[in-house]
Amino acid sequence: MGMFDLTMNEEQVAQFRQWVHDAVEGHTNGEEIVAAGAFRRGGASGSYAASKAGGGLVYAAVSLERKKKAGGLPDKVLLALTPDNLYAYKLKTGRKGYTAEKEVARWQRAGLRISSEQKMGLTNLTIESPAEGEKVTIVPIGVKDDPVNLEFIATLEQAHPAG
C-alpha cells in the first residue's frame, strides 16, 4: 500500500456505511432504509482550476454550471433509498461522521431512470425523473470510488435502469 493509496479497508468501509446510515435514520418518514450513500457535485477539479486561473467571474461560471448539472442540489448530499422513495438531504460533515441537515429533494421510485458512467476515476450517478422534468448528476463524496457508494449506485441502477 503506497503513501497515497486511498483504498478503504474493511473497517473503514463498515464505519463509512454506519455514518451514512445513521445520518439518514429517522429522516425517511418511517420508511425502511434499503440503502444510503454520500455524494457531491462533480467537477471539483474544474472549480479549483477556475479559482486559480481566472478567479471571480470564471469561478462563478464554473460553480453555476456544476450546480445546474447537479439539479440545484447542495454541494454535498446524502441519499436514502426506501421501498417507495429516493430522498436527498443536505449533508453536513464533521469529525464524528455525517449529519442530514434538511430534505432537499424527494423522488418517487416508480418513475425514476438511473444510469452511471465512469469519468476521471469516479462513477457519475444520473437520476432522472421524467414526470418532474428533473435530471441530477452527482459523484461519490470522496476523490475515488468507494464500496458503499458503488453498492448504492448498483442497487439503484438494478431497480431503475435508464433504458
C-alpha positions in Angstrom: 0.0 0.0 0.0 1.6 3.3 -1.1 1.6 6.6 0.7 -1.3 7.9 -1.4 -3.3 4.7 -1.6 -6.9 5.8 -0.9 -8.4 2.3 -0.8 -10.7 1.7 2.2 -10.1 -1.3 4.4 -13.0 -3.4 5.7 -13.1 -1.4 9.0 -13.3 1.9 7.2 -16.0 0.6 4.8 -18.1 -0.5 7.8 -17.6 2.8 9.6 -18.5 4.8 6.5 -21.6 2.7 5.9 -22.6 3.2 9.5 -22.1 7.0 9.3 -24.2 7.3 6.2 -27.0 5.1 7.6 -27.0 6.8 11.0 -27.2 10.2 9.3 -30.4 9.4 7.4 -32.0 7.2 10.1 -35.2 8.9 11.3 -35.5 11.2 8.3 -37.4 8.9 5.9 -40.9 9.4 7.4 -40.8 5.9 9.0 -39.9 4.1 5.7 -37.3 1.4 5.9 -33.9 2.4 4.5 -32.9 0.0 1.7 -29.5 1.7 1.0 -27.8 5.1 1.7 -24.9 6.9 0.2 -23.0 10.2 0.4 -22.5 12.2 -2.8 -21.3 15.6 -4.1 -21.5 17.7 -7.2 -19.0 16.7 -9.8 -16.4 19.0 -11.4 -14.4 19.9 -8.2 -11.1 20.0 -10.1 -12.6 22.4 -12.7 -13.7 24.7 -9.9 -10.3 24.6 -8.3 -8.6 25.3 -11.7 -11.0 28.2 -12.3 -10.3 29.7 -8.9 -6.5 29.7 -9.6 -6.7 30.7 -13.3 -9.2 33.4 -13.5 -10.7 33.9 -10.1 -14.1 35.6 -9.5 -16.1 35.6 -12.7 -14.6 32.3 -14.1 -15.0 30.6 -10.8 -18.7 31.8 -10.5 -19.4 30.5 -14.0 -17.9 27.1 -13.3 -19.7 26.8 -10.0 -23.1 27.7 -11.6 -22.5 25.0 -14.2 -21.7 22.4 -11.5 -24.9 23.4 -9.6 -27.0 23.2 -12.8 -25.6 19.7 -13.6 -26.4 18.6 -10.0 -30.0 19.7 -10.5 -29.7 22.5 -8.0 -28.7 20.1 -5.1 -26.3 21.4 -2.4 -22.6 20.7 -2.9 -22.8 17.6 -0.6 -25.8 15.4 -0.2 -26.9 12.2 1.5 -29.2 9.9 -0.5 -31.5 7.5 1.2 -33.3 4.8 -0.8 -36.6 3.4 0.7 -39.0 1.0 -0.9 -41.1 3.9 -2.3 -38.9 6.9 -2.4 -35.4 8.3 -3.0 -34.6 11.1 -0.6 -31.8 13.7 -0.8 -30.6 15.6 2.3 -28.1 18.5 2.6 -25.0 16.8 4.1 -23.0 18.3 7.0 -19.7 16.6 7.7 -17.8 16.5 11.0 -15.2 14.6 12.9 -17.7 12.2 14.2 -19.5 11.5 11.0 -22.3 12.9 8.9 -25.5 14.7 9.6 -28.6 15.1 7.4 -29.5 18.8 7.8 -32.7 19.1 5.7 -34.5 17.3 3.0 -33.7 19.0 -0.3 -35.4 16.5 -2.7 -37.7 13.5 -2.8 -38.5 11.4 -5.8 -41.0 8.5 -6.1 -39.0 5.5 -7.1 -41.7 4.3 -9.6 -40.8 7.0 -12.2 -37.1 7.1 -11.9 -34.4 6.3 -14.5 -31.0 5.7 -13.2 -27.7 5.5 -15.1 -24.0 5.7 -14.3 -20.8 6.5 -16.1 -17.1 6.3 -15.2 -15.3 9.6 -15.5 -11.9 10.5 -14.1 -11.8 7.7 -11.5 -15.3 8.3 -10.2 -18.7 6.9 -11.1 -21.1 9.6 -12.1 -24.7 8.8 -10.9 -27.5 10.3 -13.0 -31.0 10.4 -11.6 -33.8 11.3 -14.0 -37.4 11.9 -13.0 -39.2 12.5 -16.4 -42.5 13.2 -14.7 -41.0 16.1 -12.8 -38.6 17.1 -15.6 -35.6 16.7 -13.3 -32.1 15.4 -14.0 -29.3 15.2 -11.4 -25.8 14.1 -12.0 -23.6 13.7 -8.9 -20.5 11.7 -7.8 -19.5 9.8 -4.7 -18.2 12.1 -2.0 -14.6 11.1 -2.0 -11.8 11.6 -4.5 -12.1 7.9 -5.6 -15.0 5.4 -5.8 -15.7 3.6 -2.6 -17.6 0.3 -1.9 -20.5 1.9 0.0 -21.5 4.3 -2.8 -20.8 1.8 -5.5 -23.3 -0.6 -3.8 -25.8 2.2 -3.5 -25.5 3.0 -7.2 -25.7 -0.6 -8.2 -28.9 -1.1 -6.1 -30.5 2.0 -7.7 -29.5 1.0 -11.2 -30.8 -2.6 -10.9 -34.2 -1.3 -9.8 -34.4 1.6 -12.2 -32.3 1.2 -15.4 -32.3 4.2 -17.7 -33.0 2.3 -20.8 
